[in-house]
Amino acid sequence: MSHYFRILKPLLTLAAALCVLGWSPNAVAQSFTLSGHVQDAASGEQLLGATVWCSDLSIGVAANTYGFYSLSLPEGEHQVVVSYIGYTPQRFSVLFDQDHKMDVELVAGTALGEAVVTGELFGHIEEQVQMSKIEVPIEQIKRLPAIGGEVDLLKALQLLPGVQSGGEGSSGLYVRGGSPDQNLMLLDGVPLYSVNHLFGFFSVFNADAVKSMAITKGGFPARFGGRLSSILEINLKDGHMKEIHGDATVSIIASKLTLEGPIVKDKASFMISARRTYLDILLRPLFARINQNDNSSGTVEPRYYFYDINGKVNWKVSDRDRVFFSTFSGTDDFGFSTQDTYNQSGGQTVNTESDFGLDWINSVQALRWNHEWQPKLFSNVTLTRSYYRFNTGIEFSDAITTADTTINERFAALYRSGIEDYAAQIDFDYAPNASHYVKFGAKWTHHRFSPGATQLELDFGQPNPIDTLLGAMDINSNDSYVYVEDEVAVTSRLRANVGLHASMMHVQDKTYGSLQPRLALNYRLPNGTALKASYAQMAQFVNLLTNEGLGLPTDLWVPSTAKIRPQKRWQVAVGLADTFGEFELSLEGYYKGLDGLLSYKDGASFMFNLETDWEEQVTQGIGNAYGLEFLAQKKMGRTSGWVGYTLSWSNRKFDAINNGAWYPFTYDRRHDVSLVVNHELGGKWSTSAAWVYGTGRALTLSESMYTTFFVDEQGNIYEEEITLPSGKNAFRMSPYHRLDVSIVQTKTIENMKRSLIFSVYNAYNNLNPFFANLEENSNGQPVIREYGIFPFLPSIAWRLSF
Amino acid sequence: MKYSHPTQALPLLSSLPFVLVIGLVSSLSLTGCEEFLEGVVHEVEFPEHEPALAVTLTIDEDAQILRLMVSKTAGVLDPQGSEVLSDVFANLEANGTSWLSLDADDFNGDLHSLALDAPVHLAGMPLRLEVEAEGLDSVSAESTMPEKPVALAELELAVDSVLDPWWEEFMARDRITVDIEGQNGVADWFILELQSRFLDPEWGDTATWWTEYMEGPPDPRVNTLHTGEILVSDQGLGDGDLNQLTFFKNNIDPDWGYPEMEWRLSISALSESSANYLLSMEAYDQADGNPFAEPVVVYSNISSGFGHFGLRNSVMIELE
């Protein structure tokens, strides 16, 4: 108990201090509050992040994740501008002589002649205290070229500075030198543990179902915790409140259908979106023909598909209460089966069957309740479940038939791992006066980890067939956190976000605690440019055990345990941000130190160690990452897009890897450049292009060999030839670069919008390396031979919106 | 007809663009597919292998014979592989003075060996190895001989039983308990090996000692190697003695009656570099042939070369 109090004491002190600030008689006596929701005029969709700006006082707030805003201003008449990217701003003159509630509806599209004075808009990058956060409008992402015409949100994020892909085609995110498990992927506020379809070539996020997406790479506000590298917030559409609308897309990879509409007009709405691939259906006749033409070695039937379903229900219970239920479920199923029948000597007929399968399942649900207690106080209560399960198995069976007997034999091995969470969370937004915006809350999560077990079944006709379970037992853990943060206007030029996040984890009779101070500063220079700085400590109690570079769904989620200490990180960042016309520019430098990183030891893997405890196969170490990021982004206009550049370093050090010496992280990437352009050509045509360049991935290759010997207990001498790399990740693959292009033709007939999307992935056909081997070339010289998988890939997709 | 902007012409080309696009896409696809089938992206020149000396020498204070292997490293693609060298000169210094040396005359066809006439007391002494071979840079290594272990061990027969899942028969479990004195202020490393031999020729060969596999309950001090040896250490667990190390070994069904056997436990104190080498070799052997395994950088304490110069000091405890 005293441990809990030690953790909570500083937090309570800070909360008390903020309350005193907020409730100071001066502030209370002079300010009144304007509050409400900002929503799309046509659909009633909440516009999270919309800005409410008092132009005469140059004070503003942003709507929270649920579209709610609360702006407290001194008594008097003030000009208020409500704006959101891609919408026509609205201006009001409001007399602040009492608290007002005002829901604002914005109309999509910037009306002609609507000149918006830049200074009237809040929410520009230089205004935000938060740094290292990037939002990309979903409509902009939907126009990007995509493999097979299937738009992928995570691949769009990989085009941003400081965010890298795991390799050719991969949806994995490596943010500022961190690993994928250090990204908190929140789908409607629920953590997702696997975001991959098709072995990482696609992510589980269906762009048609998504309302907004933002990634935070550093300077984390205190309300976030539990991961070290980034917070990815993806919010599903709430559903159209007025009428039924839908999107249908057919591409060469998959088809998807999204429907949204009112359940009760302006009171309740739904959104449902489903997607499925059809590679298995397309290939079925091909394999039937192959099996028919050549059945000398039996028949082979491969299978692969994935599907996902997103759904959401939104109910406006009263003016002060809203209830949401959102769900996501996705499955990948890969495998093949073989069958063969042959005769062998002795008049025996043998019928053999085998099946190999690999599937993974993701499922999340969230139930939330928004309540406005008073104009200054808003709360959100959330109950969530997140489930991830990976299964792989192999089964052989045969039946040997003679004239009078049949002998059946069977071998089956099923390996499974997974994680399941149940969580409860409460968050408050409190805007006491014009100078403070306080957020505080708490979360509790129960985790059940299944870090890998193999069910083995052996039946070779012995009296008692074997059916046994080998491997790790389930581990249960509880973690919780409380936080408080205040965005405070210190002076007219200096604004700060001060916060404290206290987290705790209880596992195997051991309790870990962590106090994480957070600070972000924004100082406006005389020319309007923002000088930003941030410091954040983070702790992480869950880990992904992964064989570097493979990125398979076989990766294991494991908790910190009595033996495995939590991962920790501190990060400091400084930067400049400004807006020039329609361009937002930012330049940031960062350094982060990492501790408690978890990795397989040299030689370890998830395979072939059925009886070894996973904790025996891992080692913990430290790391660092530092770099410089530049981003110039244009979100609106006929031409939009961005240019990003990252110069970075990322290193690791583990006692049990590389003989304890520092080595570059696999995804240490010195240079990373991205250029993204969307352009409305006019008429029905629009085009977009994305070009990326990145330093090659670090690689470990065996380089030399020598002979050693060992002696057995009888004194016999045995020679052994050892092959060994010169060092961990000592080599580099070739640089990665690629251009993708798309052209979209859109026709609108009545209320139906039809789009044809021509996409070319890898337009100049630079086959980028996917994996590499050390081999001999035709001259007998040793070379690193790199293999690619994606050449020039054209695709076409058809889309109907109504 | 003229257009003020080129894009205005696009709709008029609506009959043509599909032909053009499909033609362009098809030709580029074919080019792409050709490269795709080849699969190879690039060939990056690999640095030419620079041969170096690799040395393996482990000295046990009580050993009667000293074995040294020196090889010339080869590139991993070299079909000839690495070459064991005979024409080398190896010099060993103990406590700063020359102790013994080996050269081509000591090569027996597989490695260099030298009989040690009398036990040498090296405990606590720094030893230095230097090896030279023509055409290659000389290499060296240093290590300190650990003190002889002070330990007690006890064997208890049939204290437990276990069901063999395959044969579905009970097997007896014998317990071995070991206490080893540790040094204060430094990490201690020991390797344990349980050996047995038959005393009754009806059961088997009475001259040969065999390694017996032992296993124990999870213990952070214990690493079980695939050779059957057990590596124990107090590294990172605080100084002091390594007491109550408990292991089990399976024995035959007690109903069958025990054969008459003799048991002994070899306990060797290791230098830290020897322990690191053993652990990395264990990882190397475990990873061998597993495509999913992380690569292993085998530990070496040989400066400017590869291999390992290890020291151990052993005692043999007869188990009643």
Boltz contact constraints between the chains, C-beta under 6 A:
constraints:
  - contact:
      token1: [A, 464]
      token2: [B, 168]
      max_distance: 6.0
  - contact:
      token1: [A, 547]
      token2: [B, 292]
      max_distance: 6.0
  - contact:
      token1: [A, 600]
      token2: [B, 294]
      max_distance: 6.0
  - contact:
      token1: [A, 602]
      token2: [B, 283]
      max_distance: 6.0
  - contact:
      token1: [A, 602]
      token2: [B, 294]
      max_distance: 6.0
  - contact:
      token1: [A, 602]
      token2: [B, 296]
      max_distance: 6.0
  - contact:
      token1: [A, 603]
      token2: [B, 283]
      max_distance: 6.0
  - contact:
      token1: [A, 603]
      token2: [B, 286]
      max_distance: 6.0
  - contact:
      token1: [A, 603]
      token2: [B, 287]
      max_distance: 6.0
  - contact:
      token1: [A, 603]
      token2: [B, 293]
      max_distance: 6.0
  - contact:
      token1: [A, 603]
      token2: [B, 294]
      max_distance: 6.0
  - contact:
      token1: [A, 603]
      token2: [B, 296]
      max_distance: 6.0
  - contact:
      token1: [A, 604]
      token2: [B, 294]
      max_distance: 6.0
  - contact:
      token1: [A, 605]
      token2: [B, 290]
      max_distance: 6.0
  - contact:
      token1: [A, 605]
      token2: [B, 292]
      max_distance: 6.0
  - contact:
      token1: [A, 605]
      token2: [B, 293]
      max_distance: 6.0
  - contact:
      token1: [A, 607]
      token2: [B, 292]
      max_distance: 6.0
  - contact:
      token1: [A, 608]
      token2: [B, 290]
      max_distance: 6.0
  - contact:
      token1: [A, 658]
      token2: [B, 297]
      max_distance: 6.0
  - contact:
      token1: [A, 659]
      token2: [B, 297]
      max_distance: 6.0
  - contact:
      token1: [A, 659]
      token2: [B, 299]
      max_distance: 6.0
  - contact:
      token1: [A, 681]
      token2: [B, 7]
      max_distance: 6.0
  - contact:
      token1: [A, 682]
      token2: [B, 7]
      max_distance: 6.0
  - contact:
      token1: [A, 683]
      token2: [B, 11]
      max_distance: 6.0
  - contact:
      token1: [A, 685]
      token2: [B, 10]
      max_distance: 6.0
  - contact:
      token1: [A, 700]
      token2: [B, 295]
      max_distance: 6.0
  - contact:
      token1: [A, 702]
      token2: [B, 76]
      max_distance: 6.0
  - contact:
      token1: [A, 703]
      token2: [B, 76]
      max_distance: 6.0
  - contact:
      token1: [A, 704]
      token2: [B, 49]
      max_distance: 6.0
  - contact:
      token1: [A, 704]
      token2: [B, 73]
      max_distance: 6.0
  - contact:
      token1: [A, 705]
      token2: [B, 74]
      max_distance: 6.0
  - contact:
      token1: [A, 705]
      token2: [B, 76]
      max_distance: 6.0
  - contact:
      token1: [A, 705]
      token2: [B, 82]
      max_distance: 6.0
  - contact:
      token1: [A, 706]
      token2: [B, 54]
      max_distance: 6.0
  - contact:
      token1: [A, 706]
      token2: [B, 71]
      max_distance: 6.0
  - contact:
      token1: [A, 706]
      token2: [B, 73]
      max_distance: 6.0
  - contact:
      token1: [A, 706]
      token2: [B, 82]
      max_distance: 6.0
  - contact:
      token1: [A, 706]
      token2: [B, 306]
      max_distance: 6.0
  - contact:
      token1: [A, 707]
      token2: [B, 71]
      max_distance: 6.0
  - contact:
      token1: [A, 707]
      token2: [B, 82]
      max_distance: 6.0
  - contact:
      token1: [A, 707]
      token2: [B, 84]
      max_distance: 6.0
  - contact:
      token1: [A, 708]
      token2: [B, 56]
      max_distance: 6.0
  - contact:
      token1: [A, 709]
      token2: [B, 69]
      max_distance: 6.0
  - contact:
      token1: [A, 713]
      token2: [B, 209]
      max_distance: 6.0
  - contact:
      token1: [A, 713]
      token2: [B, 211]
      max_distance: 6.0
  - contact:
      token1: [A, 714]
      token2: [B, 208]
      max_distance: 6.0
  - contact:
      token1: [A, 721]
      token2: [B, 81]
      max_distance: 6.0
  - contact:
      token1: [A, 722]
      token2: [B, 298]
      max_distance: 6.0
  - contact:
      token1: [A, 723]
      token2: [B, 76]
      max_distance: 6.0
  - contact:
      token1: [A, 724]
      token2: [B, 298]
      max_distance: 6.0
  - contact:
      token1: [A, 725]
      token2: [B, 295]
      max_distance: 6.0
  - contact:
      token1: [A, 725]
      token2: [B, 297]
      max_distance: 6.0
  - contact:
      token1: [A, 734]
      token2: [B, 42]
      max_distance: 6.0
  - contact:
      token1: [A, 765]
      token2: [B, 32]
      max_distance: 6.0
  - contact:
      token1: [A, 767]
      token2: [B, 35]
      max_distance: 6.0
  - contact:
      token1: [A, 767]
      token2: [B, 41]
      max_distance: 6.0
  - contact:
      token1: [A, 769]
      token2: [B, 41]
      max_distance: 6.0
  - contact:
      token1: [A, 776]
      token2: [B, 77]
      max_distance: 6.0
  - contact:
      token1: [A, 777]
      token2: [B, 43]
      max_distance: 6.0
  - contact:
      token1: [A, 782]
      token2: [B, 46]
      max_distance: 6.0
  - contact:
      token1: [A, 782]
      token2: [B, 75]
      max_distance: 6.0
  - contact:
      token1: [A, 782]
      token2: [B, 77]
      max_distance: 6.0
  - contact:
      token1: [A, 783]
      token2: [B, 43]
      max_distance: 6.0
  - contact:
      token1: [A, 783]
      token2: [B, 46]
      max_distance: 6.0
  - contact:
      token1: [A, 784]
      token2: [B, 44]
      max_distance: 6.0
  - contact:
      token1: [A, 784]
      token2: [B, 46]
      max_distance: 6.0
  - contact:
      token1: [A, 785]
      token2: [B, 40]
      max_distance: 6.0
  - contact:
      token1: [A, 785]
      token2: [B, 43]
      max_distance: 6.0
  - contact:
      token1: [A, 786]
      token2: [B, 41]
      max_distance: 6.0
  - contact:
      token1: [A, 786]
      token2: [B, 42]
      max_distance: 6.0
  - contact:
      token1: [A, 787]
      token2: [B, 39]
      max_distance: 6.0
  - contact:
      token1: [A, 788]
      token2: [B, 41]
      max_distance: 6.0
  - contact:
      token1: [A, 791]
      token2: [B, 32]
      max_distance: 6.0
  - contact:
      token1: [A, 791]
      token2: [B, 35]
      max_distance: 6.0
  - contact:
      token1: [A, 791]
      token2: [B, 36]
      max_distance: 6.0
  - contact:
      token1: [A, 792]
      token2: [B, 28]
      max_distance: 6.0
  - contact:
      token1: [A, 792]
      token2: [B, 32]
      max_distance: 6.0
  - contact:
      token1: [A, 794]
      token2: [B, 25]
      max_distance: 6.0
  - contact:
      token1: [A, 794]
      token2: [B, 29]
      max_distance: 6.0
